[in-house]
Amino acid sequence: MRSAAMRRGATKASARPQAPRGGRIPASTNGRESNARRCYGNGLVRVWAVSDLHVDYRENAEWVDNLARQDYRGDVLIVGGDVTDDLPRLDATLARLRDAFQAVAFVPGNHELWVRRGSYDCSLEKFEAILACCRVRGVQTEPITLAADGRQVSIVPLHAWYALPEEHPSSLYRDRPGADDIGLGAWADTHFVRWPEAIKGRAWEYFAELNRARLSRRYTGEVVTFSHFLPRLDVGLLGRRSAGAAASERVRFNFSRVAGTDLIERQLRALGAAVHIYGHQHRNVDRTLGGVRYVSNCLGYPSERARGLLAAARLVQVWPPLTRAAEEAGGSSAPAAP
């Protein structure tokens, strides 16, 4: 539970939710609707997932533009964070996707909370501005319920932040004996993420507490949860990649330091999730552990795709579940990235 100091600091930082500075957000009736639980009408609805779009790269922006030109108006897209740290660009990207899909659900990643241009006092203030932007655009950051062909699914976003090993036992950190670990000095968040004093060293707790109300709800149908950060380390394996890329890759930073927190795992299990979507690691994984399907589907960086560390990107259909034959026939695919 958050201390009184944490609550006071959070209240101060979040007292001025606003549209991104430097870019005007058009007025929208969607911005005045509640983001709370909603039920969409019957019909064929598919739920797709992608994360780590990094649209600051031209190739990635072109892929998103191509995706937005497709007809997904009956479908829902889950975007698991790390679109861009530029808020006007984030707004424009979410707006394009919102026009292409029946609904878009989103959680910010660590890149979104970078404070680099002097526009925000701290990352928490920027987080609130992102949520305000989503409300205006009608992008869902709270749970929604979908109905299709007599079936229902509830999509539950889980806000989170990673726990460093020195901060809390929920950290996913694992030592790598003999590894040449260059430490947090090379991690961009060290330089670009700024927390108010009340939550310094405890951001993982603050964001976990934001989910408390949605954890107490009862949901209809299957539950699909999603976060930006990893819920457990054994879904952080590198996934499929070429033998050449595996042989040539030299990782000097121990990513498990900043991978996530097992508080996410506890929360998704408490919700009875059938599927959990996550990102952050820029390695794609689709595996089932303990009855939960874990899907990481990152667009990532063009250089990672060129080196074979990530396959050509596609959307992954996470609901309704496809048969293996349908997946192999390309039933879960969207246009590939450059």
Secondary structure, DSSP 8 states (H G I E B T S, - for coil): ---HHHHHHHHHHTS---S-TTS-----GGGGS--S--B--SS---EEEEB---TTSHHHHHHHHHHHTS-EEEEEEEE-S-S-S-HHHHHHHHHHHHHHEEEEEE---TGGG---SSS-SSHHHHHHHHHHHHHHHT-B-S-EEEEETTEEEEEEE-------TTT-TTB-----TT-----GGG-THHHH----GGGTT-HHHHHHHHTHHHHSS---SEEEEE-SSBS-GGG-S--S--HHHHHH----S-GGGGSBBHHHHHHHHHTT-SEEEE-SSS--EEEEETTEEEEE-B---HHHHHTTSS-S---EEEES---HHHHHTTTT------
